[in-house]
Amino acid sequence: MASRTLLAPALALLLASPLAMSQDAPPTPPTPPAHTLPAPRHGPMREHLRHMRMERGHAMGAMADLHALERLYRQAGREKELTGVYNEVLAKSQDPRLRTYAYHRLARLQARPANVDQAIATLRRSLSENLANEAKMRADRERMRAQWQQAQTPATR
């Protein structure tokens, strides 16, 4: 019986302690009304595109512009005109990243109305162009390495 009399006050103390602790905690500050919160200036995608433009140079800025143009063409229901936009980019640009992006978007547009053969041909053209660029870069690197090694070796007389 003595153990029961000690158990009851101990249990009461355990149950009362969280309430006492929560009453000692500082009150949370009230949230400001919704009309005083600063409105986000742009959506997350627009912020992402802005960072792409600033951090990665002109090719990424052109990709962001193409993305925005594509969205507008789709909203206007003029998706068929996008093929001409991407072909124009391919005709004007020499940047490999931008060209690869344009090839991929063009292939996606071509595959939509179930013209998969044309999309495959576009991606194969992109692949061959990328492989040629890689081979050219590798040859340039080897040429520069050979020049450097030649400059490092002392001339034998």
Residue pairs with C-beta under 8 A, 6 or more apart in sequence:
42 50
49 64
49 67
49 68
50 64
52 60
52 61
52 63
52 64
53 60
53 61
53 64
58 95
59 93
59 95
59 97
59 98
59 101
60 97
62 89
62 93
62 95
62 98
63 97
63 98
63 101
66 85
66 86
66 89
66 101
66 102
66 105
69 82
69 85
70 82
70 85
70 105
73 79
73 81
73 82
73 85
79 109
79 112
82 105
82 109
83 106
83 109
83 110
86 102
86 103
86 105
86 106
86 109
87 106
89 98
89 99
89 102
90 99
90 102
90 103
90 106
93 99
93 102
96 129
96 130
96 133
99 126
99 129
100 126
100 130
103 122
103 123
103 125
103 126
103 129
104 123
104 126
106 122
107 119
107 120
107 122
107 123
107 126
108 119
110 118
110 119
110 122
111 118
111 119
